[in-house]
Amino acid sequence: MSHSIAEASEQTGLTIDTLRYYERDGLLLRAVPRSSTGQRRYGDDDITWIVLITRLRATGMSIAEVRHYADLVRQGEGTEQQRLDALRAHRERVLAQLAEVTGHLRAIDHKIELYVGRLDLERTPAR
């Protein structure tokens, strides 16, 4: 099945400009085919790939790292170890970020508990 750029935008949550940028910057696995009228036609595999790279970007992978990963995927067999290494390294960075944010969340929760406790004491009627 093929999708217009507007449909691809809707399915991936990316703007049309971002989809065009990803294509120009070598982040997609193949050149996006065009219809007889010159309009981009994205396949289901293109959409799946775009969703993956969107997740990689959302978790902090740089454009350069995504481009390198896409290059490895395009090269095909023989690059699996390099792809695995890249994803494992990224995973470690994401886990470190998650641990940091979890620590921040604990501090915020602690502060909330202090205020809730203080407000509950102030609302308790005197005996």
N, CA, C and O atoms as a MOPAC input file, in Angstrom:
PM7 MOZYME 1SCF
protein

 N      0.84800 1    -1.18000 1     0.00000 1
 C      0.00000 1     0.00000 1     0.00000 1
 C      0.89000 1     1.23900 1     0.00000 1
 O      1.94400 1     1.25900 1     0.63500 1
 N      0.45900 1     2.25500 1    -0.71000 1
 C      1.24900 1     3.48300 1    -0.71600 1
 C      0.43300 1     4.62600 1    -0.13400 1
 O     -0.79700 1     4.64500 1    -0.18600 1
 N      1.18000 1     5.58300 1     0.42600 1
 C      0.56600 1     6.69900 1     1.14100 1
 C      1.13000 1     8.00600 1     0.61000 1
 O      2.31400 1     8.10000 1     0.28700 1
 N      0.27500 1     9.00600 1     0.52500 1
 C      0.73300 1    10.33700 1     0.14000 1
 C      1.55800 1    10.92000 1     1.28200 1
 O      1.57500 1    10.37100 1     2.38300 1
 N      2.22400 1    12.00600 1     1.02500 1
 C      3.01600 1    12.64500 1     2.07900 1
 C      2.10600 1    13.14000 1     3.20300 1
 O      2.49600 1    13.11800 1     4.37000 1
 N      0.89900 1    13.58400 1     2.85900 1
 C     -0.04900 1    14.02700 1     3.89000 1
 C     -0.46700 1    12.84900 1     4.77000 1
 O     -0.56400 1    12.98600 1     5.98900 1
 N     -0.71100 1    11.70900 1     4.16000 1
 C     -1.07400 1    10.51100 1     4.92800 1
 C      0.09800 1    10.04800 1     5.78700 1
 O     -0.08500 1     9.66200 1     6.94100 1
 N      1.29900 1    10.08700 1     5.22200 1
 C      2.49200 1     9.70900 1     5.98900 1
 C      2.68200 1    10.65300 1     7.16900 1
 O      3.04700 1    10.22300 1     8.26300 1
 N      2.43600 1    11.92100 1     6.94700 1
 C      2.53600 1    12.90700 1     8.01900 1
 C      1.55200 1    12.58400 1     9.13600 1
 O      1.90500 1    12.61700 1    10.31500 1
 N      0.33500 1    12.27500 1     8.76100 1
 C     -0.69000 1    11.95000 1     9.75500 1
 C     -0.33400 1    10.67100 1    10.52200 1
 O     -0.49900 1    10.61300 1    11.74000 1
 N      0.14300 1     9.67100 1     9.82600 1
 C      0.44900 1     8.38700 1    10.45800 1
 C      1.67200 1     8.44600 1    11.36400 1
 O      1.74100 1     7.72800 1    12.36100 1
 N      2.63000 1     9.29200 1    11.02600 1
 C      3.87600 1     9.34700 1    11.80200 1
 C      3.88100 1    10.46800 1    12.83300 1
 O      4.69300 1    10.45700 1    13.75800 1
 N      2.98300 1    11.43100 1    12.67900 1
 C      2.97000 1    12.57300 1    13.58700 1
 C      4.01600 1    13.62200 1    13.24600 1
 O      4.22500 1    14.56500 1    14.00900 1
 N      4.66800 1    13.46600 1    12.11500 1
 C      5.67700 1    14.43000 1    11.67600 1
 C      5.06300 1    15.40000 1    10.67600 1
 O      4.09000 1    15.07800 1     9.99500 1
 N      5.63900 1    16.57500 1    10.60100 1
 C      5.16900 1    17.52300 1     9.59800 1
 C      5.65800 1    17.09000 1     8.22100 1
 O      6.60000 1    16.30700 1     8.09200 1
 N      5.00600 1    17.60900 1     7.21700 1
 C      5.42700 1    17.33900 1     5.84000 1
 C      6.85400 1    17.83600 1     5.62500 1
 O      7.65600 1    17.17800 1     4.96100 1
 N      7.16300 1    18.99700 1     6.18900 1
 C      8.52600 1    19.53400 1     6.06200 1
 C      9.55700 1    18.60000 1     6.69500 1
 O     10.64400 1    18.41000 1     6.14900 1
 N      9.21600 1    18.02100 1     7.84300 1
 C     10.14500 1    17.09600 1     8.50100 1
 C     10.33900 1    15.84600 1     7.65700 1
 O     11.46100 1    15.35300 1     7.54200 1
 N      9.28000 1    15.32800 1     7.07000 1
 C      9.40600 1    14.15900 1     6.19600 1
 C     10.32100 1    14.46900 1     5.00900 1
 O     11.16100 1    13.65100 1     4.63500 1
 N     10.15300 1    15.62900 1     4.43500 1
 C     11.01900 1    16.02400 1     3.31500 1
 C     12.47000 1    16.16100 1     3.77500 1
 O     13.39800 1    15.75300 1     3.07600 1
 N     12.64800 1    16.74300 1     4.96500 1
 C     14.00500 1    16.88900 1     5.51800 1
 C     14.64600 1    15.52100 1     5.73300 1
 O     15.79800 1    15.30700 1     5.35500 1
 N     13.90600 1    14.60100 1     6.33800 1
 C     14.44400 1    13.25900 1     6.57500 1
 C     14.88300 1    12.61700 1     5.26000 1
 O     15.91900 1    11.95500 1     5.20100 1
 N     14.10400 1    12.81400 1     4.22700 1
 C     14.45400 1    12.25400 1     2.91800 1
 C     15.71900 1    12.91500 1     2.36700 1
 O     16.63700 1    12.22800 1     1.91900 1
 N     15.76400 1    14.23600 1     2.40100 1
 C     16.92600 1    14.97100 1     1.88100 1
 C     18.19700 1    14.64900 1     2.65100 1
 O     19.28500 1    14.60400 1     2.07700 1
 N     18.05400 1    14.42400 1     3.96300 1
 C     19.22900 1    14.25000 1     4.81500 1
 C     19.70900 1    12.80000 1     4.89900 1
 O     20.61700 1    12.49300 1     5.67100 1
 N     19.11200 1    11.91700 1     4.11700 1
 C     19.60100 1    10.54400 1     4.05100 1
 C     19.19100 1     9.67500 1     5.22400 1
 O     19.87800 1     8.70300 1     5.54000 1
 N     18.08600 1    10.00600 1     5.87600 1
 C     17.65400 1     9.21400 1     7.02800 1
 C     16.73200 1     8.06600 1     6.63500 1
 O     16.53900 1     7.13000 1     7.41000 1
 N     16.16900 1     8.13400 1     5.44700 1
 C     15.27500 1     7.06400 1     4.99800 1
 C     16.09100 1     5.95900 1     4.34500 1
 O     17.23100 1     6.17100 1     3.93200 1
 N     15.50000 1     4.79400 1     4.26000 1
 C     16.23800 1     3.64100 1     3.73900 1
 C     16.32500 1     3.61800 1     2.22100 1
 O     17.18000 1     2.94100 1     1.64900 1
 N     15.44200 1     4.35400 1     1.57700 1
 C     15.42600 1     4.37800 1     0.11300 1
 C     14.86400 1     5.71500 1    -0.33800 1
 O     14.23500 1     6.43800 1     0.43500 1
 N     15.10000 1     6.02400 1    -1.58600 1
 C     14.46800 1     7.21500 1    -2.14800 1
 C     12.96600 1     6.94300 1    -2.20400 1
 O     12.53800 1     5.86800 1    -2.62400 1
 N     12.18900 1     7.90300 1    -1.78700 1
 C     10.74500 1     7.71800 1    -1.78400 1
 C     10.25300 1     7.75800 1    -3.23000 1
 O     10.50300 1     8.72100 1    -3.95600 1
 N      9.55500 1     6.70500 1    -3.63700 1
 C      9.06100 1     6.67800 1    -5.02100 1
 C      8.07000 1     7.81400 1    -5.26700 1
 O      7.46300 1     8.34300 1    -4.33500 1
 N      7.92100 1     8.17000 1    -6.52000 1
 C      6.99500 1     9.23400 1    -6.91700 1
 C      5.90800 1     8.65500 1    -7.81600 1
 O      6.13200 1     7.70300 1    -8.56300 1
 N      4.72800 1     9.25600 1    -7.72100 1
 C      3.64400 1     8.88200 1    -8.62800 1
 C      3.92800 1     9.46200 1   -10.00400 1
 O      4.91400 1    10.17700 1   -10.18800 1
 N      3.08000 1     9.15900 1   -10.96300 1
 C      3.26500 1     9.68400 1   -12.31600 1
 C      3.16500 1    11.21000 1   -12.35000 1
 O      3.64100 1    11.85300 1   -13.28600 1
 N      2.53500 1    11.78000 1   -11.31000 1
 C      2.42700 1    13.24000 1   -11.22000 1
 C      3.52600 1    13.85100 1   -10.35400 1
 O      3.52700 1    15.05600 1   -10.10100 1
 N      4.46400 1    13.00900 1    -9.89800 1
 C      5.60300 1    13.51000 1    -9.13300 1
 C      5.39400 1    13.59000 1    -7.63400 1
 O      6.26200 1    14.08300 1    -6.91400 1
 N      4.25600 1    13.11200 1    -7.15500 1
 C      3.99300 1    13.15600 1    -5.71100 1
 C      4.65400 1    11.96900 1    -5.00900 1
 O      4.66600 1    10.85200 1    -5.52600 1
 N      5.20100 1    12.23100 1    -3.82500 1
 C      5.83100 1    11.17200 1    -3.04200 1
 C      4.78600 1    10.11700 1    -2.66500 1
 O      3.63800 1    10.43500 1    -2.35400 1
 N      5.22100 1     8.84800 1    -2.70500 1
 C      4.36300 1     7.74100 1    -2.31500 1
 C      5.13700 1     6.86900 1    -1.33000 1
 O      6.08600 1     6.18500 1    -1.71300 1
 N      4.73300 1     6.89500 1    -0.06700 1
 C      5.39900 1     6.15300 1     0.99600 1
 C      4.75600 1     4.78000 1     1.13800 1
 O      3.53200 1     4.65500 1     1.17100 1
 N      5.59300 1     3.75600 1     1.22000 1
 C      5.10400 1     2.40700 1     1.46500 1
 C      4.97500 1     2.15400 1     2.95600 1
 O      5.45000 1     2.94000 1     3.77400 1
 N      4.32800 1     1.05000 1     3.30100 1
 C      4.18200 1     0.69200 1     4.71100 1
 C      5.54300 1     0.53400 1     5.39000 1
 O      5.70700 1     0.91300 1     6.54900 1
 N      6.52400 1    -0.02800 1     4.66400 1
 C      7.86900 1    -0.17800 1     5.23200 1
 C      8.50500 1     1.18900 1     5.50700 1
 O      9.22900 1     1.35300 1     6.48900 1
 N      8.23400 1     2.16100 1     4.64300 1
 C      8.73800 1     3.52000 1     4.87300 1
 C      8.14600 1     4.09900 1     6.16000 1
 O      8.85500 1     4.70200 1     6.96500 1
 N      6.84400 1     3.90800 1     6.34000 1
 C      6.15700 1     4.42300 1     7.52900 1
 C      6.73700 1     3.77200 1     8.78000 1
 O      7.01600 1     4.45600 1     9.76500 1
 N      6.91700 1     2.46300 1     8.74500 1
 C      7.48300 1     1.73500 1     9.88900 1
 C      8.87500 1     2.27100 1    10.22000 1
 O      9.19700 1     2.47800 1    11.39000 1
 N      9.69200 1     2.49200 1     9.21000 1
 C     11.04400 1     3.01700 1     9.42300 1
 C     10.98900 1     4.42400 1    10.01000 1
 O     11.72600 1     4.73600 1    10.94600 1
 N     10.13100 1     5.26400 1     9.47300 1
 C     10.02100 1     6.64300 1     9.95300 1
 C      9.59300 1     6.66300 1    11.42000 1
 O     10.10100 1     7.46900 1    12.20000 1
 N      8.67300 1     5.79200 1    11.79600 1
 C      8.25700 1     5.70500 1    13.20300 1
 C      9.44700 1     5.31200 1    14.07600 1
 O      9.62900 1     5.86800 1    15.16000 1
 N     10.25700 1     4.36100 1    13.61600 1
 C     11.43500 1     3.95300 1    14.38300 1
 C     12.40700 1     5.11900 1    14.54500 1
 O     12.86100 1     5.39100 1    15.65700 1
 N     12.73100 1     5.80700 1    13.46000 1
 C     13.71500 1     6.88300 1    13.60000 1
 C     13.14300 1     8.04500 1    14.41000 1
 O     13.89000 1     8.78000 1    15.05600 1
 N     11.83000 1     8.21000 1    14.37700 1
 C     11.19500 1     9.22700 1    15.22900 1
 C     11.40500 1     8.86900 1    16.69800 1
 O     11.67600 1     9.74200 1    17.52300 1
 N     11.28000 1     7.59900 1    17.01700 1
 C     11.51200 1     7.14600 1    18.39800 1
 C     12.97900 1     7.30300 1    18.78900 1
 O     13.28600 1     7.70400 1    19.91200 1
 N     13.86300 1     6.99300 1    17.88100 1
 C     15.28300 1     7.16900 1    18.16400 1
 C     15.59100 1     8.63800 1    18.42300 1
 O     16.31100 1     8.96800 1    19.36500 1
 N     15.04600 1     9.52200 1    17.58700 1
 C     15.26100 1    10.96400 1    17.77400 1
 C     14.64700 1    11.43700 1    19.08900 1
 O     15.25200 1    12.23200 1    19.80800 1
 N     13.44100 1    10.94700 1    19.40400 1
 C     12.75300 1    11.36700 1    20.62900 1
 C     13.50400 1    10.93400 1    21.88200 1
 O     13.34000 1    11.52700 1    22.94800 1
 N     14.31900 1     9.90800 1    21.75000 1
 C     15.10900 1     9.43000 1    22.89000 1
 C     16.53700 1     9.95700 1    22.86000 1
 O     17.39700 1     9.48300 1    23.60200 1
 N     16.78500 1    10.94100 1    21.99500 1
 C     18.05600 1    11.64000 1    22.03900 1
 C     19.10500 1    11.22300 1    21.03000 1
 O     20.22300 1    11.73500 1    21.07700 1
 N     18.79000 1    10.31100 1    20.11500 1
 C     19.79100 1     9.94500 1    19.11200 1
 C     19.94100 1    11.12300 1    18.14800 1
 O     18.95000 1    11.67700 1    17.67300 1
 N     21.16100 1    11.48900 1    17.87300 1
 C     21.41700 1    12.62200 1    16.98200 1
 C     21.09300 1    12.26200 1    15.52600 1
 O     21.02400 1    11.09000 1    15.15600 1
 N     20.90100 1    13.28800 1    14.73100 1
 C     20.67500 1    13.08600 1    13.29200 1
 C     21.84200 1    12.31100 1    12.68600 1
 O     21.63500 1    11.40800 1    11.87500 1
 N     23.06100 1    12.65900 1    13.07700 1
 C     24.24300 1    11.97600 1    12.53900 1
 C     24.21800 1    10.49100 1    12.89900 1
 O     24.54900 1     9.64200 1    12.07100 1
 N     23.82600 1    10.18000 1    14.13500 1
 C     23.76200 1     8.77100 1    14.54700 1
 C     22.65200 1     8.03200 1    13.80500 1
 O     22.83400 1     6.87900 1    13.41400 1
 N     21.51700 1     8.67500 1    13.61000 1
 C     20.43100 1     8.05000 1    12.85500 1
 C     20.87800 1     7.80800 1    11.41800 1
 O     20.62000 1     6.74600 1    10.85200 1
 N     21.54400 1     8.79100 1    10.83400 1
 C     22.04500 1     8.64700 1     9.46000 1
 C     23.01800 1     7.46700 1     9.37200 1
 O     22.94900 1     6.66800 1     8.43800 1
 N     23.92000 1     7.36400 1    10.34300 1
 C     24.88500 1     6.25200 1    10.36000 1
 C     24.15000 1     4.91000 1    10.47900 1
 O     24.47100 1     3.95200 1     9.77600 1
 N     23.17200 1     4.85800 1    11.36800 1
 C     22.39300 1     3.62700 1    11.54300 1
 C     21.66400 1     3.28900 1    10.23600 1
 O     21.66000 1     2.13300 1     9.81300 1
 N     21.05400 1     4.28400 1     9.60000 1
 C     20.36100 1     4.05800 1     8.32200 1
 C     21.34800 1     3.56300 1     7.26300 1
 O     21.02200 1     2.67000 1     6.48100 1
 N     22.54200 1     4.13300 1     7.23600 1
 C     23.57100 1     3.67900 1     6.29000 1
 C     23.87700 1     2.19900 1     6.50300 1
 O     23.99200 1     1.43700 1     5.54300 1
 N     24.00500 1     1.80300 1     7.75500 1
 C     24.29200 1     0.40000 1     8.06600 1
 C     23.15200 1    -0.50700 1     7.61300 1
 O     23.39000 1    -1.57400 1     7.04700 1
 N     21.91800 1    -0.08300 1     7.86200 1
 C     20.76800 1    -0.89100 1     7.44600 1
 C     20.74600 1    -1.01100 1     5.92000 1
 O     20.48900 1    -2.09100 1     5.38800 1
 N     21.01100 1     0.07800 1     5.22600 1
 C     21.02900 1     0.04500 1     3.75500 1
 C     22.11500 1    -0.89300 1     3.22900 1
 O     21.94300 1    -1.52000 1     2.18300 1
 N     23.22500 1    -0.98800 1     3.95000 1
 C     24.31300 1    -1.87600 1     3.51700 1
 C     23.91600 1    -3.34100 1     3.61100 1
 O     24.47700 1    -4.18400 1     2.91000 1
 N     22.96300 1    -3.64600 1     4.46400 1
 C     22.41700 1    -5.00600 1     4.53800 1
 C     23.26600 1    -5.96400 1     5.35400 1
 O     23.90500 1    -5.58600 1     6.33600 1
 N     23.25300 1    -7.21600 1     4.91600 1
 C     23.94400 1    -8.27000 1     5.65100 1
 C     25.40700 1    -7.92000 1     5.86900 1
 O     26.06500 1    -7.31200 1     5.02500 1
 N     25.88600 1    -8.32900 1     7.03500 1
 C     27.27700 1    -8.07900 1     7.38300 1
 C     27.44800 1    -6.88200 1     8.30500 1
 O     28.53200 1    -6.66200 1     8.84500 1
 N     26.38100 1    -6.10600 1     8.48800 1
 C     26.46800 1    -4.92900 1     9.37400 1
 C     25.64000 1    -5.10500 1    10.64300 1
 O     25.46900 1    -4.16200 1    11.41500 1
 N     25.13600 1    -6.30000 1    10.85300 1
 C     24.25400 1    -6.53300 1    12.00300 1
 C     24.93900 1    -6.22000 1    13.33100 1
 O     24.32400 1    -5.62500 1    14.21700 1
 N     26.19700 1    -6.61100 1    13.47800 1
 C     26.90100 1    -6.35100 1    14.73900 1
 C     27.05600 1    -4.85400 1    14.97900 1
 O     26.88500 1    -4.38100 1    16.10200 1
 N     27.37800 1    -4.11500 1    13.93300 1
 C     27.51800 1    -2.66100 1    14.07300 1
 C     26.17200 1    -2.02100 1    14.43500 1
 O     26.11500 1    -1.09500 1    15.24400 1
 N     25.09900 1    -2.52200 1    13.82900 1
 C     23.76100 1    -1.99900 1    14.15700 1
 C     23.40800 1    -2.30100 1    15.60200 1
 O     22.89900 1    -1.44800 1    16.32800 1
 N     23.69000 1    -3.53400 1    16.00200 1
 C     23.42200 1    -3.93300 1    17.38700 1
 C     24.22600 1    -3.08000 1    18.36000 1
 O     23.69400 1    -2.63100 1    19.37600 1
 N     25.48800 1    -2.85500 1    18.06300 1
 C     26.33700 1    -2.02500 1    18.92400 1
 C     25.79400 1    -0.60300 1    19.03100 1
 O     25.77800 1    -0.01500 1    20.11200 1
 N     25.35000 1    -0.05700 1    17.89800 1
 C     24.80300 1     1.31000 1    17.89800 1
 C     23.54900 1     1.38500 1    18.75200 1
 O     23.38200 1     2.32200 1    19.53300 1
 N     22.67600 1     0.41500 1    18.61000 1
 C     21.43100 1     0.41500 1    19.38900 1
 C     21.69800 1     0.17100 1    20.87300 1
 O     21.05500 1     0.77600 1    21.73100 1
 N     22.64000 1    -0.70800 1    21.17000 1
 C     22.98000 1    -0.94100 1    22.58400 1
 C     23.57300 1     0.30700 1    23.23200 1
 O     23.24200 1     0.63700 1    24.37100 1
 N     24.44100 1     0.99100 1    22.51100 1
 C     25.03300 1     2.22900 1    23.04400 1
 C     23.94800 1     3.27100 1    23.27600 1
 O     23.95400 1     3.96300 1    24.29400 1
 N     23.02500 1     3.38400 1    22.34100 1
 C     21.92400 1     4.34000 1    22.49900 1
 C     21.05000 1     3.93700 1    23.68300 1
 O     20.62700 1     4.78600 1    24.46800 1
 N     20.78500 1     2.65400 1    23.80500 1
 C     19.97000 1     2.16200 1    24.92900 1
 C     20.59500 1     2.53500 1    26.26200 1
 O     19.89300 1     2.93600 1    27.18900 1
 N     21.90500 1     2.40400 1    26.36100 1
 C     22.60000 1     2.76400 1    27.60500 1
 C     22.43100 1     4.25400 1    27.91500 1
 O     22.22600 1     4.63600 1    29.06800 1
 N     22.51700 1     5.08100 1    26.88800 1
 C     22.30200 1     6.52300 1    27.10500 1
 C     20.87500 1     6.80300 1    27.55600 1
 O     20.65100 1     7.62900 1    28.44200 1
 N     19.91000 1     6.11700 1    26.95000 1
 C     18.50000 1     6.30500 1    27.32400 1
 C     18.27900 1     5.84300 1    28.76100 1
 O     17.57500 1     6.50800 1    29.52000 1
 N     18.86900 1     4.71900 1    29.14200 1
 C     18.73100 1     4.24000 1    30.52200 1
 C     19.32400 1     5.24100 1    31.51700 1
 O     18.75700 1     5.46100 1    32.58700 1
 N     20.45100 1     5.83900 1    31.17000 1
 C     21.06000 1     6.84500 1    32.05000 1
 C     20.14600 1     8.06200 1    32.17400 1
 O     19.96700 1     8.59200 1    33.27100 1
 N     19.57100 1     8.50300 1    31.07000 1
 C     18.63100 1     9.63100 1    31.10500 1
 C     17.41400 1     9.28400 1    31.95600 1
 O     16.94000 1    10.10300 1    32.74400 1
 N     16.91800 1     8.06600 1    31.78800 1
 C     15.75300 1     7.61300 1    32.54800 1
 C     16.05000 1     7.59800 1    34.04600 1
 O     15.21300 1     8.01200 1    34.84800 1
 N     17.21300 1     7.13400 1    34.41900 1
 C     17.60300 1     7.12800 1    35.83000 1
 C     17.68000 1     8.54600 1    36.37900 1
 O     17.25200 1     8.80900 1    37.50300 1
 N     18.22000 1     9.44600 1    35.59100 1
 C     18.31900 1    10.84200 1    36.02200 1
 C     16.92600 1    11.45200 1    36.20500 1
 O     16.65800 1    12.11000 1    37.21000 1
 N     16.05100 1    11.23200 1    35.23500 1
 C     14.69400 1    11.78300 1    35.32700 1
 C     13.92900 1    11.13400 1    36.48600 1
 O     13.14600 1    11.80400 1    37.16000 1
 N     14.14700 1     9.85900 1    36.71700 1
 C     13.49400 1     9.17500 1    37.83900 1
 C     13.92700 1     9.79400 1    39.15600 1
 O     13.10800 1     9.96200 1    40.05900 1
 N     15.19700 1    10.13300 1    39.27800 1
 C     15.68200 1    10.81600 1    40.48000 1
 C     15.02900 1    12.17200 1    40.65000 1
 O     14.65300 1    12.54300 1    41.76200 1
 N     14.89000 1    12.91300 1    39.57400 1
 C     14.21900 1    14.21400 1    39.63800 1
 C     12.76100 1    14.04700 1    40.06400 1
 O     12.24300 1    14.82200 1    40.86800 1
 N     12.10700 1    13.01900 1    39.51000 1
 C     10.71000 1    12.76000 1    39.85500 1
 C     10.55700 1    12.41400 1    41.33100 1
 O      9.60700 1    12.85200 1    41.98000 1
 N     11.48200 1    11.63600 1    41.85700 1
 C     11.44000 1    11.30700 1    43.29100 1
 C     11.55000 1    12.57200 1    44.14500 1
 O     10.85300 1    12.70900 1    45.15100 1
 N     12.41700 1    13.48500 1    43.74500 1
 C     12.57500 1    14.73800 1    44.49100 1
 C     11.29100 1    15.56600 1    44.43500 1
 O     10.88100 1    16.15200 1    45.43700 1
 N     10.66300 1    15.61200 1    43.26900 1
 C      9.40000 1    16.34700 1    43.13800 1
 C      8.32100 1    15.69100 1    43.98500 1
 O      7.57900 1    16.38400 1    44.68200 1
 N      8.22200 1    14.35700 1    43.93700 1
 C      7.22800 1    13.63700 1    44.74500 1
 C      7.43900 1    13.90100 1    46.23000 1
 O      6.48000 1    14.08000 1    46.98000 1
 N      8.69700 1    13.92400 1    46.64700 1
 C      9.00400 1    14.20300 1    48.05600 1
 C      8.49800 1    15.59200 1    48.45100 1
 O      7.88500 1    15.76100 1    49.50500 1
 N      8.75400 1    16.55700 1    47.61900 1
 C      8.31700 1    17.92200 1    47.91300 1
 C      6.78500 1    18.00000 1    47.95900 1
 O      6.22000 1    18.67100 1    48.82300 1
 N      6.12000 1    17.31100 1    47.02800 1
 C      4.65000 1    17.26900 1    47.03200 1
 C      4.13800 1    16.67700 1    48.33900 1
 O      3.20100 1    17.20300 1    48.93900 1
 N      4.75500 1    15.58000 1    48.78000 1
 C      4.34700 1    14.94600 1    50.04200 1
 C      4.49700 1    15.91100 1    51.21500 1
 O      3.64800 1    15.94200 1    52.10500 1
 N      5.56600 1    16.69600 1    51.22000 1
 C      5.76000 1    17.67500 1    52.29400 1
 C      4.63000 1    18.69900 1    52.31300 1
 O      4.09000 1    19.00600 1    53.37600 1
 N      4.27300 1    19.22200 1    51.15900 1
 C      3.19500 1    20.20700 1    51.09300 1
 C      1.84900 1    19.60100 1    51.44600 1
 O      1.05600 1    20.22000 1    52.15700 1
 N      1.58300 1    18.39800 1    50.95800 1
 C      0.31600 1    17.73600 1    51.29500 1
 C      0.23300 1    17.51400 1    52.79400 1
 O     -0.80900 1    17.75900 1    53.40100 1
 N      1.31700 1    17.05300 1    53.39500 1
 C      1.33400 1    16.84800 1    54.84700 1
 C      1.12100 1    18.14500 1    55.60100 1
 O      0.37600 1    18.17800 1    56.58100 1
 N      1.75900 1    19.20300 1    55.16000 1
 C      1.60900 1    20.50800 1    55.81400 1
 C      0.16900 1    21.00900 1    55.68700 1
 O     -0.40600 1    21.49500 1    56.66100 1
 N     -0.40600 1    20.89500 1    54.50600 1
 C     -1.77200 1    21.37000 1    54.28500 1
 C     -2.78400 1    20.53000 1    55.06000 1
 O     -3.77900 1    21.05900 1    55.55600 1
 N     -2.54000 1    19.23400 1    55.16600 1
 C     -3.44500 1    18.37800 1    55.94700 1
 C     -3.42500 1    18.77900 1    57.40700 1
 O     -4.47300 1    18.77800 1    58.05400 1
 N     -2.24500 1    19.12900 1    57.95900 1
 C     -2.15100 1    19.56200 1    59.35400 1
 C     -2.91400 1    20.86000 1    59.57200 1
 O     -3.57600 1    21.02800 1    60.59600 1
 N     -2.82800 1    21.76200 1    58.63000 1
 C     -3.50600 1    23.06700 1    58.76300 1
 C     -5.00800 1    22.91700 1    58.67000 1
 O     -5.73000 1    23.74400 1    59.22600 1
 N     -5.51100 1    21.90200 1    57.99500 1
 C     -6.95000 1    21.70400 1    57.83500 1
 C     -7.55200 1    20.89800 1    58.97100 1
 O     -8.77200 1    20.86800 1    59.13500 1
 N     -6.70600 1    20.24300 1    59.75900 1
 C     -7.21600 1    19.42700 1    60.86300 1
 C     -7.73500 1    20.36500 1    61.94800 1
 O     -6.99900 1    21.22400 1    62.43300 1
 N     -9.02600 1    20.19900 1    62.33600 1
 C     -9.56000 1    21.09600 1    63.37400 1
 C     -8.87700 1    20.88700 1    64.72700 1
 O     -8.50500 1    19.77200 1    65.09500 1
 N     -8.72800 1    21.98300 1    65.44500 1
 C     -8.11600 1    21.92500 1    66.77100 1
 C     -9.06400 1    21.22500 1    67.71600 1
 O    -10.28200 1    21.33800 1    67.57300 1
 N     -8.51600 1    20.49500 1    68.69000 1
 C     -9.34600 1    19.78600 1    69.67700 1
 C     -9.36600 1    20.48600 1    70.97200 1
 O    -10.01500 1    20.02700 1    71.91200 1

